[in-house]
């Protein structure tokens, strides 16, 4: 079972002509929605996946549109970054 799931993930081809993001990025085990905000959160997550898969410039536009300039993020290196620092780092080769 686990090998089948790994094979699926490794070989999944994102359908370029699909406009429905829930079909474009299928969710195998979807949690039942608890409140009205869950639908909005799912939409933002799917739009983020879509922006990421279109390239760094599109993703950075998505980050700018969805995160306040004072937002901080951290990663495995445990370095806090502002939104703009994050975008700058993502653009560097």
N, C-alpha and C positions, 0 to 999 in steps of 0.2 A: 504494500500500500504506500509506504513512504517513498519507495523508489519511483513509483508511478507519479506521485506528486512532484518529486524533484524533476523527473523527466518533463512533465507538463510545464513547469515554471521555466526550465532551461530552454525549452523549444517553443514557448508561446510567442506567436507573432501578433503584434498589435495591429488590428484591422484599421488601415489608414482611411477607409471610406466610411467608417462608423461614426456617427455624430452623437449617439446616446452614450454618455460616458460610463454608465453602469454596464453596458454591453461591451464597451471598449476595454474596460478594466474590470473583469468579472470578480465578484467577491464570493468565495467558496462557502464560507460560514458566516453569514450575515446575522448580526445581533438584531433582535426585534427593537424597533424604535421605542424609546422611553418617553420622549416629549417632542414638541415641535422643533426644538433646536437641533435635534439629531439629524433631521433632513438637511438643514443648512450646513451642518458640520460635514456630513457626507459629501455634499456638493463641493465644498471648499477643498476637501482632501482629493476628490477625483479631479478637480480642476488643477490642483497642484501636480498630480501625477502627469496629467496631460501636458502641462506647461514644461515640466522637467523633460519629458520625452520629445519635446519639440526643440530642445537646445537651450543653452545657457542664457542667451539673450531673452528668450520668451519667459524662461523661469524667473529671471531677475525682474522682469516687468510684473510678473505675478506676485513675487515677494513684495515689491514696492507697493502694489495695490492692496495687499492683504495684511501687511504688517506696518504698524506705526513706526515712525523713524526712531522712537526711543526704545523700541523692543530690543531685547537682548537674546542671544542664543548661545548655546555652548555645545561642544561636541566631545568626542572621545579624548581630545587633548586637553579638555577642561578649561579652555580659554574662552572667556566671555567675549562676545562681539556684539556691536550694535548692528542694526539692519544694514546700514550702509557699509560698515566694515566687512560684513559677511558677503555682500554683493561684490565688493572690490576684490576680496580673496577668491571668489568664485570665477571672476573674470581673468585673474592672473593665470599664466600658463604653468 
